[in-house]
Amino acid sequence: MAKQIIFTKEAPAPIGPYNQAVLVDNTLYISGQIPIDPKSGMLIQGDIVHQTEQVMKNLEAVLKAAQMDFGNVVKSSIFISNMDQFTLINEVYANYFDEATAPARETVQVARLPKDVDIEISMIAIR
């Protein structure tokens, strides 16, 4: 088993004892990304659309660091603080995938997320 740590300055640095992503053979496991601007280190405030866009940009940066893109994603896990925002989140998310080949996914409302954000998304991608 070949295990490689993936890190990019184009995505937020981890805020705990974990890595942005781990590549094992041809499978990339991306840690949950929250709406942090990697350049400023600040949380994106405001509506869920802007927060979701930042999360997707962070995921895209990690994928790129592993020489992959959203076409490689086979599984997404979306954690949100308010299921009433599902439609808005889904509209942003849909901009990154072709519906015919979109990955498997679950969306779960949770009581609380790190730094009290409204959304966190993790992914698994295959090379």
Beta strands, then each sheet from edge to edge (+ up, - down):
strand 1: 3-6
strand 2: 21-24
strand 3: 27-33
strand 4: 73-80
strand 5: 104-109
strand 6: 119-126
sheet 1: 1+ 2- 3+ 6- 4+ 5+
end
